[in-house]
Amino acid sequence: MSNISEEMKMQLDKARDAAKKQMADRVAKGLPARKTPAEKAAENPTSMRAAINAKCEDCIYDPCDAGTWQEQVRNCTDTTCALHGHRLT
């Protein structure tokens, strides 16, 4: 059992290190540390969730307003939007 947990710990450490490197590389290129919803949707064009997130972020997100794009999407009041019932909750 201890071999499995040590192996799992090594895999998690490796994945964490890779994610940190990817974020550092993005920052070094002048990009945000994390991918935007549009970037995620472009990488996975068959993902309905990624497409909805990208559209909602594009529609409602204002970096000058309070809150993250997710918080602003959750607080969206445009009930005439076809995606309103499918946005992040």
C-alpha positions as CSV (number, residue, x, y, z in Angstrom):
1,M,0.0,0.0,0.0
2,S,2.8,2.4,0.8
3,N,4.3,1.9,-2.7
4,I,1.1,3.0,-4.3
5,S,0.8,6.2,-2.2
6,E,4.5,7.1,-2.8
7,E,4.0,6.5,-6.6
8,M,0.8,8.6,-6.5
9,K,2.6,11.3,-4.6
10,M,5.4,11.4,-7.2
11,Q,2.8,11.6,-10.0
12,L,1.1,14.5,-8.3
13,D,4.3,16.3,-7.7
14,K,5.3,15.8,-11.4
15,A,1.9,17.1,-12.5
16,R,2.1,20.1,-10.2
17,D,5.6,21.0,-11.4
18,A,4.4,20.7,-15.0
19,A,1.5,23.1,-14.3
20,K,3.7,25.6,-12.5
21,K,6.2,25.5,-15.5
22,Q,3.3,26.0,-18.0
23,M,2.0,29.0,-16.0
24,A,5.5,30.5,-15.7
25,D,6.0,30.1,-19.5
26,R,2.7,31.9,-20.2
27,V,3.6,34.8,-17.9
28,A,7.1,35.0,-19.5
29,K,5.3,35.4,-22.9
30,G,3.1,38.2,-21.4
31,L,0.0,36.1,-21.3
32,P,-2.2,35.6,-18.2
33,A,-1.0,32.7,-16.0
34,R,-4.2,30.7,-16.7
35,K,-5.9,30.0,-20.0
36,T,-9.0,32.0,-20.8
37,P,-12.3,30.3,-21.5
38,A,-11.9,31.1,-25.2
39,E,-8.5,29.4,-25.3
40,K,-9.9,26.3,-23.5
41,A,-12.8,26.2,-26.0
42,A,-10.4,26.4,-29.0
43,E,-8.4,23.5,-27.6
44,N,-11.5,21.4,-27.1
45,P,-14.0,22.4,-29.8
46,T,-16.4,19.5,-29.0
47,S,-16.8,20.7,-25.4
48,M,-20.2,22.3,-24.9
49,R,-19.2,23.5,-21.4
50,A,-16.1,25.2,-22.7
51,A,-18.1,26.9,-25.5
52,I,-20.7,28.2,-23.1
53,N,-18.1,29.5,-20.7
54,A,-16.2,31.2,-23.5
55,K,-19.4,32.9,-24.8
56,C,-20.6,34.0,-21.4
57,E,-17.1,35.4,-20.5
58,D,-17.0,37.3,-23.8
59,C,-20.5,38.7,-23.2
60,I,-20.5,39.7,-19.6
61,Y,-17.0,39.9,-18.2
62,D,-15.6,43.4,-17.5
63,P,-12.2,43.3,-15.8
64,C,-12.9,46.8,-14.4
65,D,-16.0,45.5,-12.5
66,A,-15.7,43.6,-9.2
67,G,-15.4,39.9,-9.2
68,T,-13.9,37.2,-11.4
69,W,-15.4,36.3,-14.8
70,Q,-17.1,33.3,-13.1
71,E,-18.7,35.5,-10.4
72,Q,-19.9,38.0,-13.1
73,V,-21.4,35.1,-15.2
74,R,-23.1,33.7,-12.1
75,N,-24.6,37.1,-11.4
76,C,-25.9,37.6,-15.0
77,T,-29.5,38.7,-15.1
78,D,-30.1,38.5,-18.9
79,T,-32.9,36.0,-18.9
80,T,-33.5,36.5,-22.6
81,C,-30.2,34.9,-23.4
82,A,-30.5,31.3,-24.7
83,L,-27.5,30.3,-22.6
84,H,-28.8,31.8,-19.3
85,G,-30.0,28.5,-17.9
86,H,-26.8,26.8,-18.9
87,R,-24.3,29.3,-17.5
88,L,-22.1,28.6,-14.4
89,T,-24.1,28.4,-11.2
